[in-house]
Amino acid sequence: MEKSDTVKSKQLFPGVFSRHAVDYNRRLEQVMAHGEARGRLRVLELINAQPGMRILDLACGPGTLTRRLAAQVSPGGEVVGVDLAPGMVQLAQAARTPNARFEVMDIEQLSFPDALFDAAVCGHGLQFVPDLGIALREARRVLRPGARFAASVPVDATRDVVWSLLDEVVDRWLGPPPQAVDQKSTRDVVFDLQRFMQAALAAGFAAAEVERIEEKVSWESADQFVSQLAGWWFCAIRMEGIDDDRRQKFIEEATATLRRAYSGEFETTGRNHVLVATA
């Protein structure tokens, strides 16, 4: 891998998410099953998929939203999931979801004709694109007039009390995560409610709104939480670079640190910005 001060988004993230697709899927399905992934669930509510619709799932990952939408558009509809991480697409394809298909594709360069889809979604993917304007214009281009696009992005997802307890342990054992050099402008926009909305309007959407959604996720124990660390890319990529002994010591100290604060169940709190835009 290139040095963190020179690596770009499309060199960094597809590999990370491909290598950790199974862990990512396991963690996300857990919170979806408990109704705790409020940002993504809000995206599904805003789209209100109906039988016969053709829907595009941008940065689909392992098909988390795709599978749920595919059930809603039956009979007669289809959901197409696209992602730049081959490992994610392979995992999604392996599920053989009826009414769904998946392709490796850059959401800044969609290979679909204009006005093909009745709706589009993106669950926690826009924050990774180098050029948000291009990605939003491409989403607008492939939607029919009047169609909706809904997208959720996490905002300060790791800044709650639980993650703060682990900061020193993570930094000492794992070091800093790599930073893509072309990420800042996109994240500055999607982390700001007003600028996110304006970006959608500038991309050609006729109307746009952004709301802040707070979500709480319940964890049975410190052991369960630490066992899921590879499901977050920013932990997973840092854990790749250490040997088994150091990894085990990190896991033990992280678990002990959380146990001192939480003897049983506890919650983490995340915030999302959810965009809904009309073509």
C-alpha positions as a Markdown table, in Angstrom:
| # | Residue | x | y | z |
|---|---|---|---|---|
| 1 | Met | 0.0 | 0.0 | 0.0 |
| 2 | Glu | 1.2 | 3.5 | -0.7 |
| 3 | Lys | 2.1 | 5.9 | 2.1 |
| 4 | Ser | -1.0 | 7.4 | 3.8 |
| 5 | Asp | 0.0 | 10.9 | 2.8 |
| 6 | Thr | -0.2 | 10.0 | -0.9 |
| 7 | Val | -2.9 | 7.3 | -1.2 |
| 8 | Lys | -6.2 | 8.2 | -2.8 |
| 9 | Ser | -9.7 | 7.0 | -2.0 |
| 10 | Lys | -10.1 | 4.6 | -4.9 |
| 11 | Gln | -6.7 | 3.0 | -4.1 |
| 12 | Leu | -7.5 | 2.6 | -0.4 |
| 13 | Phe | -11.2 | 1.8 | 0.3 |
| 14 | Pro | -12.1 | -0.9 | -2.3 |
| 15 | Gly | -9.3 | -3.2 | -0.9 |
| 16 | Val | -10.1 | -2.5 | 2.7 |
| 17 | Phe | -13.8 | -3.2 | 2.3 |
| 18 | Ser | -13.2 | -6.3 | 0.1 |
| 19 | Arg | -10.9 | -7.9 | 2.7 |
| 20 | His | -13.3 | -7.2 | 5.5 |
| 21 | Ala | -16.6 | -7.7 | 3.7 |
| 22 | Val | -17.7 | -10.7 | 5.9 |
| 23 | Asp | -17.0 | -8.8 | 9.2 |
| 24 | Tyr | -18.7 | -5.7 | 7.9 |
| 25 | Asn | -21.8 | -7.6 | 6.8 |
| 26 | Arg | -22.0 | -9.5 | 10.1 |
| 27 | Arg | -21.9 | -6.3 | 12.2 |
| 28 | Leu | -24.3 | -4.4 | 10.0 |
| 29 | Glu | -26.9 | -7.2 | 9.7 |
| 30 | Gln | -26.9 | -7.4 | 13.5 |
| 31 | Val | -27.9 | -3.7 | 13.9 |
| 32 | Met | -30.3 | -3.9 | 11.0 |
| 33 | Ala | -32.0 | -6.9 | 12.6 |
| 34 | His | -32.5 | -5.0 | 15.8 |
| 35 | Gly | -33.9 | -1.9 | 14.1 |
| 36 | Glu | -30.9 | 0.1 | 15.3 |
| 37 | Ala | -29.4 | 1.3 | 12.0 |
| 38 | Arg | -31.7 | 4.3 | 11.9 |
| 39 | Gly | -29.9 | 6.2 | 9.2 |
| 40 | Arg | -30.2 | 3.4 | 6.7 |
| 41 | Leu | -33.7 | 2.5 | 7.8 |
| 42 | Arg | -34.7 | 6.1 | 7.2 |
| 43 | Val | -33.4 | 5.9 | 3.7 |
| 44 | Leu | -35.8 | 2.9 | 3.1 |
| 45 | Glu | -38.7 | 4.8 | 4.5 |
| 46 | Leu | -38.0 | 7.8 | 2.3 |
| 47 | Ile | -37.9 | 5.8 | -0.9 |
| 48 | Asn | -41.1 | 3.8 | -0.1 |
| 49 | Ala | -40.3 | 1.1 | -2.6 |
| 50 | Gln | -43.3 | -0.4 | -4.4 |
| 51 | Pro | -43.9 | -3.5 | -6.6 |
| 52 | Gly | -42.6 | -3.0 | -10.1 |
| 53 | Met | -40.0 | -0.3 | -9.3 |
| 54 | Arg | -36.5 | -0.3 | -10.7 |
| 55 | Ile | -34.1 | 1.0 | -8.0 |
| 56 | Leu | -30.4 | 1.7 | -7.9 |
| 57 | Asp | -28.4 | 1.0 | -4.7 |
| 58 | Leu | -25.2 | 3.0 | -4.8 |
| 59 | Ala | -22.1 | 1.8 | -2.8 |
| 60 | Cys | -24.3 | -1.2 | -2.0 |
| 61 | Gly | -21.7 | -3.1 | 0.0 |
| 62 | Pro | -22.8 | -6.6 | 0.8 |
| 63 | Gly | -26.3 | -5.8 | -0.3 |
| 64 | Thr | -27.7 | -4.7 | 3.0 |
| 65 | Leu | -30.3 | -2.3 | 1.5 |
| 66 | Thr | -30.5 | -4.1 | -1.8 |
| 67 | Arg | -32.0 | -7.3 | -0.3 |
| 68 | Arg | -34.6 | -5.4 | 1.6 |
| 69 | Leu | -35.6 | -3.3 | -1.4 |
| 70 | Ala | -35.7 | -6.3 | -3.7 |
| 71 | Ala | -38.4 | -7.9 | -1.5 |
| 72 | Gln | -40.4 | -4.6 | -1.7 |
| 73 | Val | -40.3 | -4.3 | -5.5 |
| 74 | Ser | -41.6 | -7.8 | -6.1 |
| 75 | Pro | -43.3 | -8.7 | -8.3 |
| 76 | Gly | -42.0 | -7.2 | -11.4 |
| 77 | Gly | -39.3 | -4.9 | -10.1 |
| 78 | Glu | -35.6 | -5.0 | -9.8 |
| 79 | Val | -32.8 | -3.5 | -7.6 |
| 80 | Val | -29.3 | -3.1 | -9.0 |
| 81 | Gly | -26.5 | -2.8 | -6.5 |
| 82 | Val | -23.2 | -1.3 | -7.5 |
| 83 | Asp | -20.0 | -1.0 | -5.5 |
| 84 | Leu | -16.3 | -0.4 | -6.2 |
| 85 | Ala | -15.2 | -3.1 | -3.8 |
| 86 | Pro | -15.1 | -6.5 | -5.6 |
| 87 | Gly | -15.2 | -8.4 | -2.3 |
| 88 | Met | -18.4 | -6.7 | -1.3 |
| 89 | Val | -20.0 | -7.4 | -4.7 |
| 90 | Gln | -19.0 | -11.1 | -4.6 |
| 91 | Leu | -20.5 | -11.4 | -1.1 |
| 92 | Ala | -23.7 | -9.8 | -2.3 |
| 93 | Gln | -23.9 | -12.0 | -5.3 |
| 94 | Ala | -23.4 | -15.1 | -3.3 |
| 95 | Ala | -26.7 | -14.5 | -1.4 |
| 96 | Arg | -28.6 | -15.0 | -4.7 |
| 97 | Thr | -31.3 | -12.4 | -3.8 |
| 98 | Pro | -34.4 | -12.6 | -6.1 |
| 99 | Asn | -35.1 | -9.4 | -8.1 |
| 100 | Ala | -31.5 | -8.1 | -7.5 |
| 101 | Arg | -28.3 | -8.0 | -9.4 |
| 102 | Phe | -24.9 | -6.6 | -8.5 |
| 103 | Glu | -22.0 | -5.1 | -10.4 |
| 104 | Val | -18.6 | -3.7 | -9.6 |
| 105 | Met | -18.9 | 0.0 | -10.6 |
| 106 | Asp | -17.7 | 3.4 | -9.7 |
| 107 | Ile | -20.6 | 5.6 | -8.6 |
| 108 | Glu | -18.8 | 8.6 | -10.2 |
| 109 | Gln | -19.0 | 6.8 | -13.5 |
| 110 | Leu | -22.3 | 4.9 | -13.8 |
| 111 | Ser | -22.7 | 2.8 | -16.9 |
| 112 | Phe | -26.4 | 3.2 | -17.1 |
| 113 | Pro | -28.5 | 5.3 | -19.6 |
| 114 | Asp | -30.3 | 8.5 | -18.5 |
| 115 | Ala | -33.6 | 8.3 | -16.6 |
| 116 | Leu | -33.5 | 4.5 | -16.1 |
| 117 | Phe | -34.4 | 4.2 | -12.4 |
| 118 | Asp | -37.5 | 5.0 | -10.4 |
| 119 | Ala | -35.5 | 5.6 | -7.3 |
| 120 | Ala | -31.9 | 5.4 | -5.9 |
| 121 | Val | -30.4 | 4.9 | -2.5 |
| 122 | Cys | -27.0 | 5.1 | -0.8 |
| 123 | Gly | -26.3 | 3.7 | 2.6 |
| 124 | His | -23.1 | 5.2 | 4.2 |
| 125 | Gly | -21.2 | 5.5 | 0.9 |
| 126 | Leu | -21.1 | 9.1 | -0.3 |
| 127 | Gln | -18.5 | 10.1 | 2.3 |
| 128 | Phe | -16.0 | 8.0 | 0.5 |
| 129 | Val | -16.2 | 9.6 | -3.0 |
| 130 | Pro | -13.5 | 12.0 | -4.0 |
| 131 | Asp | -15.8 | 14.3 | -5.9 |
| 132 | Leu | -19.2 | 14.5 | -4.3 |
| 133 | Gly | -20.6 | 16.8 | -7.1 |
| 134 | Ile | -19.9 | 14.2 | -9.8 |
| 135 | Ala | -21.4 | 11.4 | -7.8 |
| 136 | Leu | -24.6 | 13.4 | -7.1 |
| 137 | Arg | -24.8 | 14.4 | -10.8 |
| 138 | Glu | -24.5 | 10.8 | -11.9 |
| 139 | Ala | -27.3 | 9.8 | -9.4 |
| 140 | Arg | -29.5 | 12.6 | -10.8 |
| 141 | Arg | -28.7 | 11.6 | -14.4 |
| 142 | Val | -29.9 | 8.0 | -14.1 |
| 143 | Leu | -33.2 | 8.9 | -12.3 |
| 144 | Arg | -36.4 | 9.6 | -14.2 |
| 145 | Pro | -38.0 | 13.0 | -13.5 |
| 146 | Gly | -39.7 | 13.1 | -10.1 |
| 147 | Ala | -37.8 | 10.1 | -8.8 |
| 148 | Arg | -36.3 | 10.2 | -5.3 |
| 149 | Phe | -32.7 | 9.7 | -4.1 |
| 150 | Ala | -32.1 | 9.1 | -0.4 |
| 151 | Ala | -28.7 | 8.7 | 1.2 |
| 152 | Ser | -27.3 | 8.4 | 4.7 |
| 153 | Val | -23.8 | 9.3 | 5.8 |
| 154 | Pro | -22.4 | 8.8 | 9.3 |
| 155 | Val | -21.3 | 11.9 | 11.2 |
| 156 | Asp | -18.9 | 11.6 | 14.1 |
| 157 | Ala | -19.9 | 8.0 | 14.5 |
| 158 | Thr | -16.9 | 7.2 | 16.7 |
| 159 | Arg | -17.0 | 10.2 | 19.0 |
| 160 | Asp | -19.4 | 8.9 | 21.7 |
| 161 | Val | -18.3 | 7.9 | 25.2 |
| 162 | Val | -17.6 | 4.3 | 24.4 |
| 163 | Trp | -15.3 | 5.0 | 21.6 |
| 164 | Ser | -13.6 | 7.8 | 23.6 |
| 165 | Leu | -12.7 | 5.1 | 26.2 |
| 166 | Leu | -10.9 | 3.1 | 23.5 |
| 167 | Asp | -9.1 | 6.0 | 21.8 |
| 168 | Glu | -5.9 | 5.7 | 23.7 |
| 169 | Val | -5.8 | 1.9 | 23.6 |
| 170 | Val | -6.4 | 1.9 | 19.8 |
| 171 | Asp | -3.8 | 4.6 | 19.1 |
| 172 | Arg | -1.2 | 3.0 | 21.2 |
| 173 | Trp | -1.5 | -0.5 | 19.8 |
| 174 | Leu | -2.7 | 0.1 | 16.3 |
| 175 | Gly | -1.4 | 3.6 | 15.3 |
| 176 | Pro | -3.3 | 6.1 | 13.2 |
| 177 | Pro | -5.5 | 5.0 | 10.3 |
| 178 | Pro | -4.4 | 5.9 | 6.8 |
| 179 | Gln | -6.1 | 9.0 | 5.4 |
| 180 | Ala | -7.0 | 9.4 | 1.7 |
| 181 | Val | -5.7 | 12.7 | 0.4 |
| 182 | Asp | -8.8 | 13.4 | -1.6 |
| 183 | Gln | -11.4 | 12.9 | 1.2 |
| 184 | Lys | -11.6 | 16.3 | 3.0 |
| 185 | Ser | -13.7 | 18.3 | 0.6 |
| 186 | Thr | -16.4 | 15.6 | 0.4 |
| 187 | Arg | -16.5 | 15.1 | 4.1 |
| 188 | Asp | -16.6 | 18.8 | 4.9 |
| 189 | Val | -19.8 | 19.0 | 2.7 |
| 190 | Val | -21.7 | 15.9 | 3.9 |
| 191 | Phe | -21.0 | 16.7 | 7.6 |
| 192 | Asp | -22.7 | 20.1 | 7.2 |
| 193 | Leu | -26.5 | 19.9 | 6.8 |
| 194 | Gln | -26.9 | 23.1 | 4.7 |
| 195 | Arg | -23.9 | 22.4 | 2.4 |
| 196 | Phe | -25.0 | 18.8 | 1.8 |
| 197 | Met | -28.5 | 20.0 | 0.7 |
| 198 | Gln | -27.0 | 22.7 | -1.5 |
| 199 | Ala | -24.7 | 20.1 | -3.1 |
| 200 | Ala | -27.7 | 18.1 | -4.2 |
| 201 | Leu | -29.4 | 21.2 | -5.6 |
| 202 | Ala | -26.2 | 22.1 | -7.4 |
| 203 | Ala | -26.1 | 18.6 | -9.0 |
| 204 | Gly | -29.4 | 19.2 | -10.7 |
| 205 | Phe | -32.0 | 17.9 | -8.2 |
| 206 | Ala | -35.2 | 19.9 | -8.2 |
| 207 | Ala | -35.6 | 19.7 | -4.4 |
| 208 | Ala | -33.5 | 18.5 | -1.5 |
| 209 | Glu | -33.6 | 18.2 | 2.3 |
| 210 | Val | -31.2 | 16.9 | 4.9 |
| 211 | Glu | -32.1 | 15.7 | 8.4 |
| 212 | Arg | -30.0 | 14.6 | 11.3 |
| 213 | Ile | -30.8 | 11.1 | 12.6 |
| 214 | Glu | -29.5 | 9.8 | 15.9 |
| 215 | Glu | -29.1 | 6.1 | 16.4 |
| 216 | Lys | -28.3 | 4.0 | 19.4 |
| 217 | Val | -26.9 | 0.5 | 19.2 |
| 218 | Ser | -27.1 | -1.9 | 22.1 |
| 219 | Trp | -24.2 | -4.3 | 22.9 |
| 220 | Glu | -24.5 | -7.3 | 25.2 |
| 221 | Ser | -21.0 | -6.9 | 26.6 |
| 222 | Ala | -17.5 | -5.6 | 26.1 |
| 223 | Asp | -16.5 | -8.9 | 24.6 |
| 224 | Gln | -19.2 | -8.6 | 21.9 |
| 225 | Phe | -18.3 | -5.1 | 21.0 |
| 226 | Val | -14.5 | -5.8 | 20.7 |
| 227 | Ser | -15.3 | -8.9 | 18.6 |
| 228 | Gln | -16.9 | -6.6 | 16.1 |
| 229 | Leu | -14.0 | -4.2 | 15.6 |
| 230 | Ala | -13.0 | -5.6 | 12.2 |
| 231 | Gly | -16.5 | -4.6 | 11.0 |
| 232 | Trp | -15.4 | -0.9 | 11.1 |
| 233 | Trp | -13.0 | -0.2 | 8.3 |
| 234 | Phe | -10.9 | 2.3 | 10.3 |
| 235 | Cys | -10.2 | -0.4 | 12.9 |
| 236 | Ala | -9.9 | -3.3 | 10.5 |
| 237 | Ile | -7.2 | -1.7 | 8.4 |
| 238 | Arg | -5.1 | -0.8 | 11.4 |
| 239 | Met | -5.4 | -4.3 | 12.8 |
| 240 | Glu | -4.1 | -5.7 | 9.5 |
| 241 | Gly | -0.6 | -4.2 | 10.1 |
| 242 | Ile | 0.2 | -6.0 | 13.4 |
| 243 | Asp | 1.3 | -9.5 | 14.2 |
| 244 | Asp | -1.0 | -12.0 | 16.0 |
| 245 | Asp | 0.6 | -11.5 | 19.4 |
| 246 | Arg | 0.2 | -7.7 | 19.3 |
| 247 | Arg | -3.4 | -8.1 | 18.0 |
| 248 | Gln | -4.3 | -10.4 | 20.8 |
| 249 | Lys | -2.8 | -8.1 | 23.4 |
| 250 | Phe | -4.8 | -5.2 | 21.9 |
| 251 | Ile | -8.0 | -7.2 | 22.0 |
| 252 | Glu | -7.4 | -8.1 | 25.6 |
| 253 | Glu | -6.7 | -4.5 | 26.7 |
| 254 | Ala | -9.6 | -3.1 | 24.7 |
| 255 | Thr | -11.9 | -5.6 | 26.3 |
| 256 | Ala | -10.6 | -5.0 | 29.8 |
| 257 | Thr | -10.9 | -1.2 | 29.3 |
| 258 | Leu | -14.6 | -1.5 | 28.4 |
| 259 | Arg | -15.3 | -4.0 | 31.1 |
| 260 | Arg | -14.1 | -1.5 | 33.8 |
| 261 | Ala | -16.7 | 1.0 | 32.6 |
| 262 | Tyr | -19.5 | -1.5 | 31.6 |
| 263 | Ser | -20.0 | -4.7 | 33.5 |
| 264 | Gly | -22.9 | -5.7 | 31.3 |
| 265 | Glu | -24.9 | -4.2 | 28.5 |
| 266 | Phe | -24.2 | -0.7 | 27.1 |
| 267 | Glu | -25.0 | 1.5 | 24.1 |
| 268 | Thr | -23.1 | 3.4 | 21.5 |
| 269 | Thr | -24.5 | 6.5 | 19.9 |
| 270 | Gly | -24.1 | 7.6 | 16.3 |
| 271 | Arg | -25.4 | 10.4 | 14.2 |
| 272 | Asn | -26.3 | 10.4 | 10.5 |
| 273 | His | -27.1 | 13.0 | 8.0 |
| 274 | Val | -29.9 | 11.7 | 5.7 |
| 275 | Leu | -30.4 | 13.4 | 2.3 |
| 276 | Val | -33.6 | 13.1 | 0.3 |
| 277 | Ala | -33.6 | 14.7 | -3.1 |
| 278 | Thr | -36.2 | 14.8 | -5.9 |
| 279 | Ala | -35.0 | 14.6 | -9.5 |
